[in-house]
Amino acid sequence: MEVKEYFLKIIRLVKRSLRVGKVNHANTLINNLRLGELDCTYQLIKDLSEDDLVAEDWFYLFDLISDKNDNIKDFEIVRDTLCLIISEEVINSYLSYNPSGSFGHFYFSSVYWLEGDMINFEFHAFYCLQLEPAYAPLLAKYFFDQGDKVKALYYARYCFLKCDTRDDDLLNTVLESMEVSELLDLATDQELYSLTTLLRLTDEGRPSPKKIEYELASAGGNSVMNFLRDGKGVHYYETVLDVADKLDIPTTGNEGLLLLEEKITATLFAKMFDEMTNEQQHDLLECLKIEAKKHGKNFNAELTGAAAIAAVQASGFGAYLFATSMVGAITSAIGITLPFAFYTSMTSIMSTLTGPVGWALLGIHAGFKVSSPNYKKTQPCVAIISGLRQRLKYEICDKELAVMRDKNLFSRGK
């Protein structure tokens, strides 16, 4: 029997089996179609022309290609070959029949990518993301170049969390590129209130990210130099460098912003952890372990001291856990509760860090000059901002939800 005749026979038999309710028989035939007597499905379709099947049969095949791709040998070759065989008119008809059919969207996303039509490319590529995560970095880079950092963040995070490589370079680039006010525009009200409390600002309604950025820049600068800079203060990166220097963290001045923030929160975490009792250390580690497991990470929570900190760091999730722990400690010390389950579970632990330990977390140190940067403001603010940046690596924010609307592929908070 010729390849084409064999293929047509399988398609018809499958349809007939499904029509009379013989699902098991249909599945057996589909397995034969995928993996059976011929080398691969490609051999079944390479000699077809559009006229060999009626529209209904093509639609069935497209659904099979869309939904069963993990089991089809040489799937990408099969899909690309079908795209060459079929006309745009048939694909349009298919999407009218099945608006979410990934094969049809793959076809058009490829067409619009080659044409440079990114608006239509995004529309169709979105439907392919769950089967083709490789579309995510294309979308992220495009929107990043266009200055749309909200969509760039969304797609870069999708790439980081859903692609097999788990490469966070693109995501880090997007997050590092955000000015403080841009980042704070993605924060919760409670995160903003934490910063306004630390900076001693009074705002009615939702605090202004621009005002927080300005006050933090002023706190991070020498008062005399701020005057010479027309009161504008210093850039956030310089503030972070100053905080790192105050904590005796070696720097070159060329480190990436995220790396510096991670070093600061890791150092602050170690200082806090060292001041805890063994019971407090154990409770905190158990809390962190629960959070790590939600993200597929793990570490030995029975360790103590430096060994425990090293275990958290080695989990591959240390930067997130160190930063969010410091956010939990600082917000607890100033009486603000954040609306996330992780922080809620930490509240009882962090509430015990009162007195000298709790105040130390807020960066209150004696002996610095009046004209020097205000470390009792900048140190905890940098920790809060670092925690926000780490949270946004794993969790979608309200602004992204508003932008993506019904096209959000993440569950709320992830």
C-alpha positions in Angstrom: 0.0 0.0 0.0 1.3 3.5 -0.9 2.3 5.8 1.9 -0.5 8.3 1.0 -3.2 5.6 0.9 -2.0 4.1 4.2 -2.2 7.6 5.9 -5.7 8.3 4.5 -6.9 4.9 5.6 -5.6 5.5 9.2 -7.3 8.9 9.4 -10.6 7.5 8.2 -10.5 4.5 10.5 -9.7 6.7 13.5 -12.6 9.0 12.7 -14.9 6.0 12.2 -13.8 4.4 15.5 -14.4 7.6 17.4 -17.8 8.1 15.8 -19.0 4.7 17.0 -17.5 5.2 20.5 -14.5 2.7 20.1 -12.0 5.0 21.8 -9.5 2.3 22.6 -9.4 1.2 19.0 -9.0 4.8 17.9 -6.0 5.2 20.3 -4.4 2.1 18.9 -4.7 3.4 15.4 -3.3 6.7 16.5 -0.3 4.9 18.0 0.2 3.2 14.6 0.0 6.5 13.0 2.7 8.0 15.3 5.1 5.2 15.8 4.0 2.2 13.8 4.8 0.4 10.6 6.5 3.4 8.9 9.6 5.1 10.1 7.9 8.3 11.3 4.8 10.4 10.8 6.7 12.5 8.3 6.7 9.6 5.9 2.9 9.7 6.1 2.4 13.3 5.2 5.3 14.3 3.0 3.6 13.3 -0.3 0.2 14.8 0.6 -1.3 17.7 -1.2 -4.1 20.0 0.1 -6.7 18.3 -2.1 -6.1 14.9 -0.7 -8.2 15.6 2.4 -11.4 17.5 3.0 -11.3 20.4 5.4 -12.7 18.3 8.3 -9.9 15.7 7.9 -7.2 18.4 7.8 -8.7 19.9 11.0 -8.6 16.5 12.7 -4.9 16.1 11.7 -4.0 19.6 12.9 -5.6 18.8 16.3 -3.6 15.6 16.4 -0.4 17.5 15.7 -1.3 20.2 18.2 -2.3 18.0 21.1 -0.1 14.9 20.7 3.2 16.4 19.7 5.2 14.8 22.6 4.7 11.3 21.1 5.1 12.1 17.4 8.5 11.2 16.1 10.3 14.1 14.3 7.4 16.4 15.4 9.0 19.6 14.2 9.7 18.2 10.7 6.1 17.0 10.6 4.7 20.4 11.6 7.0 22.3 9.3 6.1 20.0 6.4 2.4 20.5 6.9 2.9 24.3 6.9 4.4 24.0 3.4 1.6 21.8 2.2 -1.4 23.8 3.5 -2.6 27.2 2.3 -3.4 30.2 4.5 -7.0 29.8 3.6 -7.2 26.3 5.1 -5.4 27.5 8.3 -7.8 30.4 8.6 -10.7 28.0 8.3 -9.1 25.8 11.0 -8.8 28.7 13.4 -12.4 29.5 12.9 -13.2 25.8 13.8 -10.7 25.7 16.7 -9.6 29.3 17.8 -7.0 28.0 20.2 -5.5 25.4 17.9 -1.8 25.7 18.4 -0.9 24.4 14.9 -2.8 27.2 13.2 -1.2 29.8 15.5 2.3 28.3 14.8 1.7 28.7 11.1 0.7 32.4 11.4 3.3 33.3 14.0 6.0 32.0 11.7 4.6 34.1 8.8 4.3 37.3 10.8 7.8 36.8 12.4 9.3 36.7 8.9 7.3 39.7 7.9 8.4 41.7 11.0 4.7 42.2 12.1 5.2 41.9 15.8 1.7 42.8 16.8 0.2 39.9 14.9 3.2 37.7 15.9 2.5 38.2 19.6 -1.1 37.4 19.1 -0.4 34.1 17.5 2.8 33.3 19.4 0.9 33.6 22.7 -1.2 30.5 21.8 2.0 28.5 21.1 3.8 29.3 24.3 2.7 26.3 26.3 3.9 24.0 23.5 6.7 26.2 22.3 8.3 28.1 25.3 11.1 29.2 22.9 8.7 32.0 21.7 9.0 33.7 25.1 12.6 35.1 24.7 11.7 36.4 21.2 8.7 38.3 22.7 10.7 39.4 25.8 13.6 40.8 23.7 11.2 42.6 21.3 9.2 44.3 24.0 12.5 45.1 25.9 13.8 46.9 22.8 10.5 48.7 22.5 10.8 50.0 26.1 7.7 48.0 27.3 9.3 46.5 30.4 6.1 45.2 31.8 5.6 42.8 28.9 9.3 42.2 28.7 9.3 41.1 32.3 6.2 38.9 31.8 7.7 36.9 28.8 11.3 36.8 30.3 9.8 35.3 33.5 7.9 32.8 31.4 11.1 31.8 29.6 12.9 31.4 33.0 10.2 29.3 34.6 8.9 27.3 31.7 11.9 26.7 29.4 14.1 23.6 30.2 17.3 25.7 30.4 16.0 27.7 33.4 18.3 30.5 32.2 17.6 33.7 34.1 20.1 36.0 32.2 17.3 37.6 30.2 15.1 38.0 33.2 17.9 39.6 35.2 18.6 42.0 32.4 15.0 43.2 32.3 14.9 43.6 36.1 18.2 45.3 36.4 17.2 47.8 33.6 14.4 49.1 35.7 14.8 52.4 37.5 13.7 52.3 41.1 10.4 54.1 40.2 9.7 51.6 37.4 10.3 48.7 39.8 8.2 50.3 42.5 5.3 50.8 40.0 5.0 47.0 40.2 5.1 46.8 44.0 2.1 46.2 46.3 0.8 49.0 48.4 2.3 47.3 51.5 5.8 47.2 49.9 5.5 50.9 49.1 4.2 51.7 52.6 7.3 49.9 54.0 9.6 52.2 52.1 7.7 55.4 53.0 7.8 54.4 56.6 11.5 53.8 56.5 12.1 57.1 54.6 9.6 58.9 56.9 7.4 60.1 54.1 3.8 61.1 54.5 1.5 60.4 51.5 -2.2 60.2 51.2 -3.4 57.3 49.1 -0.9 55.0 47.3 2.6 56.3 47.8 4.3 57.8 44.8 7.1 55.6 43.3 8.8 58.8 41.9 8.8 60.4 45.3 10.2 57.3 47.0 13.0 57.2 44.4 13.8 60.8 45.0 13.9 60.5 48.8 16.0 57.3 48.6 18.5 59.1 46.3 18.7 62.0 48.7 19.2 59.6 51.7 21.9 57.8 49.7 23.9 61.0 49.1 26.2 63.2 51.2 24.1 66.2 52.2 26.7 68.7 50.9 27.0 67.0 47.6 23.3 66.7 47.3 23.1 70.5 47.6 25.7 70.8 44.8 23.6 68.4 42.7 20.6 70.7 43.1 19.2 68.3 45.7 18.9 65.4 43.3 20.9 62.9 45.4 22.7 59.9 43.9 21.7 57.1 41.5 20.4 53.9 43.1 23.5 51.9 42.0 25.7 54.2 44.0 23.5 53.9 47.0 23.8 50.1 46.8 27.6 50.3 46.5 27.7 52.5 49.6 25.5 50.0 51.6 27.8 47.2 50.5 30.8 49.1 51.6 29.2 49.8 55.0 28.6 46.1 55.4 32.3 45.4 54.4 31.3 43.6 51.3 34.2 43.7 48.7 33.1 45.3 45.4 34.8 46.4 42.2 32.2 48.9 41.1 31.5 46.9 38.0 29.2 44.2 39.5 25.6 43.9 38.2 22.9 45.5 40.4 21.2 42.2 41.1 24.4 40.6 42.3 25.2 43.5 44.6 21.7 43.4 46.1 22.0 39.6 46.6 25.3 40.0 48.4 23.8 42.6 50.7 20.7 40.6 51.6 22.8 37.5 52.1 25.1 39.4 54.5 22.1 40.9 56.4 20.5 37.5 56.6 23.8 36.0 58.1 23.9 38.8 60.7 20.3 38.2 61.6 20.6 34.4 61.7 23.7 34.7 63.9 21.7 36.7 66.5 18.9 34.1 66.6 18.5 31.4 69.2 18.7 27.8 68.0 14.9 27.5 68.2 14.4 30.6 66.1 16.9 29.4 63.5 15.1 26.1 63.3 11.7 27.7 62.9 13.0 30.1 60.2 14.7 27.3 58.2 11.5 25.2 58.3 9.6 28.2 57.0 12.1 28.7 54.2 12.2 25.0 53.4 8.4 25.0 52.8 8.7 28.0 50.5 11.6 26.4 48.6 9.6 23.2 48.0 6.9 25.2 46.3 9.4 26.1 43.7 10.9 22.6 43.4 14.0 23.4 45.7 15.1 21.7 48.9 17.8 21.9 51.6 18.6 20.4 55.0 16.7 22.4 57.5 18.3 20.6 60.5 21.6 22.3 60.1 22.7 25.3 62.2 24.9 28.3 61.9 27.1 28.8 58.8 26.3 25.3 57.6 22.6 26.2 57.4 23.2 29.3 55.5 25.5 27.4 53.1 22.7 24.9 52.6 20.2 27.5 51.7 22.6 29.1 49.3 23.4 25.8 47.6 19.7 25.1 47.1 19.7 27.3 44.0 17.0 29.5 45.6 19.1 31.2 48.2 19.0 34.7 46.7 15.2 34.7 46.8 15.0 33.2 50.3 17.6 35.6 51.8 16.0 38.7 50.3 12.4 37.8 51.2 13.5 36.8 54.7 15.0 40.3 55.2 11.8 41.9 53.8 9.8 39.8 56.3 12.1 40.8 59.2 12.1 44.5 58.3 8.4 44.9 57.7 7.6 42.9 60.9 9.9 45.3 62.8 8.0 48.4 61.5 4.6 46.8 62.0 3.6 46.2 58.3 2.2 42.9 57.1 2.7 41.9 53.5 -0.2 40.2 51.6 1.7 37.0 50.7 1.3 33.6 52.4 5.1 33.3 52.8 5.4 36.5 54.8 2.3 35.7 56.8 3.9 32.4 57.9 7.1 34.3 58.9 5.3 36.9 61.0 5.3 34.9 64.2 9.0 34.1 63.8 10.1 37.6 62.9 8.0 39.2 65.6 10.4 37.7 68.1 13.3 39.8 66.7 12.8 42.8 68.9 15.2 45.0 70.8 18.8 45.2 69.5 18.5 42.5 66.9 15.4 44.0 65.3 16.8 47.5 65.3 20.0 46.3 63.8 18.0 45.0 60.9 16.8 48.5 60.3 20.4 49.6 59.8 20.7 51.9 62.9 24.3 52.2 63.6 26.2 54.7 65.7 29.1 56.8 64.7 28.4 58.0 61.1 28.7 61.6 60.3 25.7 63.9 59.8 26.7 64.7 56.2 27.2 61.0 55.3 24.6 58.8 53.5 21.8 58.0 55.9 22.4 54.2 56.3 19.5 53.7 58.7 17.3 54.5 55.8 19.2 53.2 52.8 20.2 49.8 54.2 16.7 48.5 54.9 15.3 50.2 51.8 17.9 48.4 49.6 16.8 45.1 51.3 13.1 45.9 50.5 13.9 46.7 46.9 16.0 43.6 46.5 13.2 41.5 47.9 10.8 43.0 45.4 13.1 42.3 42.6 13.6 38.7 43.7 9.8 38.3 44.1 9.2 39.5 40.6 11.5 36.8 39.3 8.9 34.2 40.4 5.6 36.0 40.8 3.3 38.0 38.5 2.3 41.4 39.7 -1.1 43.3 39.4 0.2 45.5 36.6 1.2 42.5 34.5 -2.3 41.0 35.1 -3.9 44.2 33.9 -1.8 44.3 30.8 -2.1 40.6 29.9 -5.8 40.3 30.9 -7.3 37.0 29.7 -3.9 36.0 28.1 -2.1 35.4 31.4 -0.5 32.0 31.5 0.5 32.1 35.1 -1.6 31.3 38.1 -2.0 34.2 40.5 1.2 34.7 42.5 3.3 32.4 40.3 
